[in-house]
Amino acid sequence: MPNDIEQIGFAPPHPGEYLKEDILPALGMSITELAEHLGVTRQSLSGILNEKRSLSMEMAQKLGQAFENGTRFWLALQLQHDIWQAERKEKPRIAPIKWADGSAA
């Protein structure tokens, strides 16, 4: 039975895609201006916007404060993207652990 992530037929967007395609244009803000506002380098922010880097906890906190939507929002975007990608890679073959009392399956 497929899980929720496998049921999605398309890749959830990377958080950088939201920033680059939706948020920055709506704000009329440049990458440099957002980087300065967040207190990060343009290079660091550019790596996220170009989907070369994942969001760190610290960056998610900064974005959550700047846009007043919280750290969890940004981390959830990153997590959904990462899970979708991982589900499409070759999975390690690990045998399930059998519980002695049979309580968990």
C-alpha positions in Angstrom: 0.0 0.0 0.0 1.6 3.3 -1.0 2.1 6.0 1.6 1.0 9.6 1.3 4.2 10.7 -0.4 4.1 8.0 -3.0 0.6 9.0 -3.9 1.8 12.4 -5.0 2.5 12.1 -8.8 4.8 15.1 -8.9 7.7 16.4 -6.8 6.7 18.7 -4.0 8.5 22.0 -4.7 11.7 22.8 -3.0 11.3 25.8 -0.6 13.7 27.7 -2.8 11.2 27.4 -5.7 8.5 29.1 -3.6 10.9 31.9 -2.7 12.2 32.5 -6.2 9.1 32.0 -8.2 6.3 33.4 -5.9 7.6 35.3 -2.9 10.4 37.5 -4.2 8.4 38.7 -7.3 5.3 39.4 -5.1 7.4 41.4 -2.8 9.3 43.1 -5.6 12.5 42.2 -3.7 15.8 41.1 -5.0 17.9 38.1 -3.8 20.4 40.6 -2.4 17.7 42.5 -0.5 16.2 39.3 1.0 19.7 38.0 2.0 20.5 41.3 3.7 17.2 41.3 5.5 17.8 37.7 6.7 21.4 38.4 7.7 22.8 35.8 5.3 25.1 36.0 2.3 23.7 36.3 -1.2 25.6 33.2 -2.1 23.9 31.2 0.7 20.4 32.3 -0.2 21.1 31.8 -3.9 22.0 28.2 -3.2 18.6 27.6 -1.7 16.8 29.6 -4.5 18.5 27.5 -7.2 17.7 24.3 -5.3 21.4 23.5 -4.7 21.1 23.6 -0.9 18.5 22.4 1.5 17.1 24.7 4.2 18.9 24.5 7.5 17.1 24.8 10.8 18.6 28.3 11.2 17.4 29.4 7.7 14.0 28.0 8.3 13.8 30.0 11.6 14.9 33.2 9.8 12.3 32.7 7.0 9.6 31.8 9.5 10.3 35.0 11.4 10.6 37.2 8.3 7.4 35.9 6.7 5.6 35.3 10.0 4.6 31.8 9.1 6.9 29.9 11.4 9.9 27.6 11.2 7.7 24.5 10.9 6.2 25.8 7.6 9.6 26.0 5.9 10.9 22.8 7.4 7.7 20.9 6.3 8.3 22.2 2.7 11.8 20.9 2.8 10.8 17.6 4.4 8.1 16.9 1.8 10.6 17.6 -1.0 13.3 15.4 0.6 11.0 12.5 1.3 9.6 12.5 -2.3 13.2 12.5 -3.6 14.3 9.7 -1.3 11.3 7.5 -2.1 12.4 7.4 -5.7 15.9 6.3 -5.0 17.0 2.8 -4.4 16.0 1.9 -0.9 18.3 -0.1 1.5 17.1 -3.6 2.1 16.6 -3.9 5.8 14.7 -6.9 7.3 12.0 -6.0 9.7 12.7 -6.6 13.4 10.5 -9.2 15.0 9.3 -8.2 18.5 9.7 -10.8 21.2 6.2 -10.3 22.6 4.6 -9.7 19.2 3.1 -6.4 20.4 4.4 -4.3 17.4 4.3 -5.3 13.8 
